[in-house]
Amino acid sequence: MPDLTALVLSCTLKASPAESSATLLGTQVLEALGSHGVTGEVVRVVDHRVHFGVGIDEGDGDEWPALRRKMLDADILVIATPIWMGQPASVCKMVLERLDAEISETDDEGRMLTSGKVALVAVVGNEDGAHHTVAEVLQALNDTGFTIPAAAGTYWVGEAMHTTDYQDLDPSPEKTVATTQTAAANAVHLARLLKREGYPAT
């Protein structure tokens, strides 16, 4: 079986070393992928100077190109985001805007450079909106060339208007853990299939 790698982009609003529920769930997804032999890393986007825009490189010290290179080198991309006001976090939306550039980037056979890569989404929050957030992010990832496996989203949401965070729970909720494991298993299965036989030329 081919070796696979993964990149988790944590779209928390909190810079390191602050604790982050989104980063925790993203790390747990990476660990679940690791149980299937996948290696990779978790990167907090806010720890890098990523500019707003829809280009590959927005210049003036933009650090998105380095993150993009990590993404293109990986077989599986995981977007981990908190929910704010029922929406993906602003950092997540910025990442999706930067991914828009991939639509016009193609290989010699007309396929997007993200073709054959698999994507997952992890969502945390203490308000409603998990399904909406997963749907919004997965649609954007699909638009920009990523392949979506079955059960591609894992999430936890606490009681609305309360202060308990995912990182406060020990152990992590059984349902979320099981959903994370399923998402990881499906992603690895699909990524291996695509690595052996990618999409046809367009």
C-alpha positions in Angstrom: 0.0 0.0 0.0 1.4 3.5 -0.8 2.5 5.7 2.0 0.2 8.6 2.6 0.7 12.0 4.3 -1.8 14.5 5.7 -1.8 18.2 6.5 -4.2 19.5 9.2 -4.9 23.3 8.9 -6.2 24.5 12.2 -8.3 27.6 11.7 -8.5 28.5 15.3 -8.4 32.2 16.1 -5.9 31.5 18.9 -2.2 31.7 18.2 0.2 29.2 19.8 0.7 28.2 22.5 -2.9 29.0 23.6 -5.1 25.9 24.0 -7.5 25.4 21.2 -10.4 23.0 20.8 -10.2 23.2 17.0 -6.5 22.3 17.1 -7.3 19.4 19.5 -9.9 17.9 17.3 -7.6 18.4 14.3 -4.9 16.6 16.1 -7.2 13.8 17.0 -8.1 13.4 13.3 -4.4 13.2 12.5 -4.0 10.5 15.2 -6.9 8.6 13.7 -5.2 8.8 10.3 -2.0 7.7 11.9 -3.6 4.5 13.0 -3.8 3.7 9.3 -0.2 4.5 8.6 -0.6 8.1 7.6 2.0 10.6 8.7 1.6 14.4 8.8 1.4 17.6 10.9 -1.0 20.1 12.3 -0.4 23.8 11.4 -2.2 26.7 13.0 -2.9 29.2 10.2 -2.8 32.2 12.6 0.8 31.3 13.5 1.7 32.4 10.0 1.5 35.6 8.1 -1.2 34.7 5.6 -2.6 37.6 3.6 -6.2 38.0 2.5 -6.7 37.4 -1.2 -7.5 34.8 -3.8 -4.1 34.5 -5.4 -1.4 31.9 -5.0 1.0 34.5 -3.6 -0.2 37.9 -2.4 3.3 39.2 -2.0 4.9 41.4 0.8 5.8 38.5 3.0 2.7 36.4 2.4 3.3 33.0 4.0 0.5 31.2 2.2 2.8 29.8 -0.5 4.7 27.8 2.1 1.5 26.4 3.5 0.2 25.7 0.0 3.4 23.7 -0.8 2.7 21.6 2.3 -0.9 21.1 1.1 0.2 20.1 -2.4 2.7 17.7 -1.0 0.1 15.9 1.2 -2.5 13.3 0.1 -5.1 14.3 2.7 -6.1 17.8 3.8 -8.0 18.3 7.0 -9.6 21.7 7.8 -10.3 22.1 11.5 -12.4 25.1 12.4 -14.5 26.5 15.3 -18.0 27.8 14.8 -18.6 31.5 15.3 -22.1 32.9 14.9 -23.1 29.7 13.2 -20.4 30.1 10.6 -16.9 28.7 9.9 -14.3 30.9 11.6 -12.9 33.9 9.7 -9.5 32.2 9.4 -11.2 29.2 7.8 -13.0 31.5 5.3 -9.6 33.1 4.5 -8.1 29.7 3.8 -11.0 28.8 1.5 -10.5 32.1 -0.4 -6.9 31.4 -0.9 -7.8 27.9 -2.2 -9.9 29.6 -4.9 -6.6 30.1 -6.8 -6.4 26.4 -7.4 -9.3 26.4 -9.8 -7.0 28.0 -12.5 -3.9 25.9 -11.6 -3.7 22.8 -13.7 -1.2 20.1 -14.6 -0.2 19.2 -18.2 -3.3 17.1 -18.6 -5.8 19.8 -17.5 -6.4 18.6 -14.0 -6.3 20.8 -10.9 -3.2 20.3 -8.9 -5.4 19.2 -6.0 -7.0 16.5 -8.1 -6.6 13.1 -6.4 -6.3 14.7 -2.9 -8.8 13.8 -0.2 -10.3 16.3 2.2 -11.9 16.1 5.7 -13.5 18.7 7.9 -13.4 18.9 11.8 -15.7 21.4 13.6 -16.1 22.4 17.2 -18.2 25.0 19.0 -20.7 25.6 21.8 -23.4 26.9 19.5 -25.5 25.5 16.7 -24.2 25.3 13.1 -22.0 22.2 12.8 -23.8 20.7 9.9 -23.9 24.0 8.1 -20.2 24.6 8.7 -19.2 21.1 7.5 -21.4 21.5 4.4 -20.0 25.0 3.6 -16.4 23.9 3.9 -16.8 20.6 2.1 -18.5 22.3 -0.8 -15.6 24.8 -1.1 -13.1 22.0 -1.0 -14.9 20.1 -3.7 -15.0 23.2 -5.8 -11.3 23.6 -5.6 -10.5 20.0 -6.6 -10.5 17.9 -3.5 -12.3 14.6 -3.3 -14.7 14.1 -0.5 -15.1 10.6 1.1 -18.2 9.3 2.8 -18.8 10.7 6.3 -16.1 13.4 5.7 -17.0 15.6 8.7 -16.5 15.1 12.4 -17.7 17.6 15.0 -18.6 18.4 18.5 -21.0 21.1 19.7 -21.8 21.9 23.3 -25.0 23.3 24.7 -25.8 26.7 23.2 -24.7 29.8 25.1 -22.7 27.7 27.6 -18.9 27.9 28.2 -17.8 24.3 28.0 -15.2 23.8 25.3 -14.3 20.5 23.5 -10.9 20.7 25.1 -12.5 20.6 28.6 -13.9 17.1 28.0 -11.9 14.2 29.3 -12.3 11.7 27.8 -13.5 13.0 24.4 -17.1 12.1 23.7 -17.5 8.6 22.4 -19.7 9.6 19.4 -17.2 12.2 18.2 -14.3 9.8 18.6 -16.2 7.1 16.6 -17.1 9.6 13.9 -13.5 10.8 13.7 -12.3 7.2 13.3 -14.8 6.5 10.5 -13.9 9.7 8.7 -10.2 8.8 8.9 -10.7 5.3 7.7 -12.8 6.4 4.7 -10.3 9.1 3.8 -7.4 6.7 3.9 -9.2 4.1 1.8 -10.1 6.7 -0.8 -6.7 8.3 -0.9 -5.0 5.0 -1.5 -7.3 4.3 -4.4 -6.7 7.7 -5.9 -2.9 7.4 -5.4 -2.9 4.1 -7.3 -5.1 5.3 -10.0 -5.9 9.0 -10.3 -8.5 10.8 -12.3 -8.4 10.8 -16.1 -7.0 13.7 -18.1 -9.6 16.4 -19.0 
